Amino acid sequence: MNQCDTDVLAFNLNTLADSKTRPLPSLLLSQYYLSCGYSSNLIYARVIEAELDKQGKLPALHKAVEERSKKRWADIQRNLSFYSRHLYDAACAVAPEVFSGPQDVERAMREAERGELHNVAFLVDTILEDMNKREAERKKPQRLLLVLDESGQWIEDDSGRLSQLQALVEAAAIKGQGKIWTGHLGWRVRENLGFTGQPGP
């Protein structure tokens, strides 16, 4: 029986750090990367960890950082900026074909920060790419349920935040084609978004 695997990513949107000032795609991508075991620094997680993970080099990266800093990765994660020199050097050592020197790492991080991390389409594409990879590996369909509690409190009377949430729901429905669900948004938000609470096929 070919049942699907469903992962759940649930959090209180209203209580996330800087939730009222950061774009919604950036907030959600941070939470998604944290659920993957990446760092809380979104830019580093996106440019370094996520890409090297795709190549199967993430354990080698962590080991290289530990060797250079003489610290455990769990300790390094708590203060990435303090260990930035070790992080950049480790990335160059593990992926020299991508980063010939620390300046290449810095350049890649600056470019990533300019726009893609604030884009709903990039968020949905990132999740779908990972899900498609897992489907190929596990030989069964993959689903993700995003549970965004207290969204009404996060939106308040801000039409911009409501528009961001609408864009997420629409992109998840259209591009996700039933693979990405959103739920538990609160009745007022459900009505504004046209959310029925029913998962995709």
RACORPE-V571095 format. One record per residue. RES is the residue in one small letter. PHI is phi in whole degrees, -180 to 180 (999 if undefined). NEAR is the number of other C-alpha atoms within 8 Angstrom. Layout:
RES_PHI_NEAR / RES_PHI_NEAR
This chain:
m_999_2 / n_-95_5 / q_-75_6 / c_-92_8 / d_-97_8 / t_-120_8 / d_-97_8 / v_-119_8 / l_-117_10 / a_-122_9 / f_-166_7 / n_-88_10 / l_-59_11 / n_-71_11 / t_-102_6 / l_-69_8 / a_-59_4 / d_59_6 / s_-66_13 / k_-88_6 / t_-115_5 / r_-89_8 / p_-61_9 / l_-57_12 / p_-59_12 / s_-66_12 / l_-61_11 / l_-71_9 / l_-65_11 / s_-60_11 / q_-66_8 / y_-65_9 / y_-64_15 / l_-61_10 / s_-67_8 / c_-86_6 / g_92_6 / y_-84_10 / s_-74_11 / s_-75_9 / n_-77_8 / l_-59_11 / i_-65_9 / y_-65_10 / a_-61_13 / r_-70_11 / v_-78_11 / i_-103_9 / e_-64_12 / a_-63_11 / e_-70_9 / l_-71_12 / d_-64_9 / k_-61_7 / q_-91_7 / g_75_7 / k_-108_10 / l_-64_10 / p_-60_7 / a_-66_8 / l_-63_12 / h_-61_9 / k_-64_9 / a_-65_11 / v_-67_13 / e_-62_11 / e_-64_8 / r_-78_8 / s_-95_8 / k_63_6 / k_-128_8 / r_-75_7 / w_-59_10 / a_-59_6 / d_-76_8 / i_-64_10 / q_-59_9 / r_-72_6 / n_-150_8 / l_-61_10 / s_-62_5 / f_-67_5 / y_-104_10 / s_-58_8 / r_-62_7 / h_-65_10 / l_-64_10 / y_-66_11 / d_-62_11 / a_-66_12 / a_-62_13 / c_-67_14 / a_-70_8 / v_-81_10 / a_-130_9 / p_-65_10 / e_-72_5 / v_-104_6 / f_-119_11 / s_-80_8 / g_-166_10 / p_-55_11 / q_-65_6 / d_-69_9 / v_-65_12 / e_-61_8 / r_-65_8 / a_-63_9 / m_-69_11 / r_-64_8 / e_-66_8 / a_-65_12 / e_-73_9 / r_-69_7 / g_-166_8 / e_-64_8 / l_-74_12 / h_-107_10 / n_-112_10 / v_-61_11 / a_-62_7 / f_-66_10 / l_-59_12 / v_-65_12 / d_-62_8 / t_-62_8 / i_-64_8 / l_-65_10 / e_-61_8 / d_-66_8 / m_-66_10 / n_-64_9 / k_-65_8 / r_-67_10 / e_-61_11 / a_-66_8 / e_-76_6 / r_-96_6 / k_62_7 / k_-154_10 / p_-61_9 / q_-117_13 / r_-134_13 / l_-131_11 / l_-107_13 / l_-95_11 / v_-104_12 / l_-108_13 / d_-71_12 / e_59_11 / s_-64_13 / g_-62_10 / q_-66_7 / w_-68_11 / i_-71_10 / e_53_6 / d_-112_4 / d_-91_7 / s_-66_7 / g_-66_6 / r_-69_10 / l_-62_9 / s_-63_8 / q_-64_10 / l_-69_9 / q_-61_9 / a_-64_9 / l_-64_10 / v_-60_10 / e_-66_8 / a_-66_12 / a_-64_14 / a_-72_12 / i_-78_7 / k_-80_7 / g_-73_11 / q_50_10 / g_90_11 / k_-88_11 / i_-118_13 / w_-112_13 / t_-122_11 / g_-156_9 / h_55_8 / l_-93_13 / g_93_10 / w_-62_6 / r_-64_7 / v_-70_11 / r_-57_12 / e_-65_8 / n_-65_7 / l_-90_8 / g_71_6 / f_-85_9 / t_-99_5 / g_85_8 / q_-95_5 / p_-71_6 / g_-71_9 / p_-68_4
